[in-house]
Amino acid sequence: MRLYPAAAMVLLSFSSLLYASSKAQREHGAQVYAGSGCQHCHTLRAVGGHKGPDLSSVGRTKSKTEIRNQIVYGSKVMPEFGDILEQAELNDLVAYLRSCRDKPRK
């Protein structure tokens, strides 16, 4: 019977570490977004350029894989960033963009 409270404590500790890690990832991803000049082309929460799509709700509409592929390979109008960003920067940027889940404006 005493095993259950101990297991619950371990699970709670582990989940709080994951949350802290993901929060740190998102915060660093926001720094990568700003430092890489993404805001020159993209709007995020009413701030930034208008050459590229508004990313305020990108986390609602795109998967991690879709976001990562867009960043790494670019498109006809967006440059590739796969050779520019370090793997950790890319991971954190994707985590940050996945957290952008504002409701789309009508």
N, C-alpha and C positions, 0 to 999 in steps of 0.2 A: 504494500500500500504506500510506503514511503517513496517508492520509485517514481510515482506519478508527479509529485511536486518537484522532484529533482529534474525529471525530464522536461517538465514545463518551464523551469527556470533556464535550462540549457537552451531550449527552443526560443524562449523570449530573448535571451542574450544574443543568440545567433541572428535572429531576425532584426534586432536593433542595430547590430553591426552592419548587416546588409543595407539597411535603410541609410545609415550614416555614410556608408561607402557610396551608395547611389546618389545621395545628396551632394557629396563632394564631387562626384563625377559630373553632375549637372552644373554645379557652380563653375567647375573648370571648363566645361563645354561652353558656358556663356562667355567666358574669357576668350576661348578659342574663336567663337563666333565674332566677337568684337575685334580681336587682334588680327583675324584673317581678312577683315574688310567685308564680311558678308553683308553688313548693313548698307554698303554702297549700292547694292543692287536689290536687296530684299528688305521688305517691311516686316517688322516684328512688333506687335502691339503698338501700332500707329507710329513707329519710329523707323526711319530708314528710306532707302530708295525704292523706285518703282519699275526698274528694268526687269527684275525677276518677280516671281510670285510672292504674295504675302505668306509668311511662314507662321503666322500666329496660331493656326489650327493644324499645322502639318502633322502633329502627333496623333490627330484624330483620323487623318485620311491616308497616311503612308506608314508602311511597316518599317522596322529597323533596316531590313535588307534594301528596301526601295530608297530610303534616305541615304544609306551608305553608298549604294551604287550611283546615285545622282551626284554625291560629293566626289567620289573617287573618279568616275568616268566623265562627269559633266554632260553636256548636251550640245546642240547646235549653237546655243547662245550662252551657255555657262561653261567656263573653263574647267578643266580637270584639276582636282586638288589631291589626287592620290599620291603623287610624288612630292607634294609640298608638306602635307601634314604627317606627323609621326603617328604610329598606330594608336598610342594612348590618346593623343589629341583627337583623332578620328572617332575613337570609341566614345570619348566624353562629349564630343560635338553631337554625335548621334543620340546619346542619352539625353542631352539637353533639348534637342529638337523634338524628340519623342515626348518630352514633357510639355511641349507647347500645344495645348489642347483647348484654346479659346474657342467658343462657339463662333462659327462663321458669321460674318456680317451679312445682312440681307439688303 
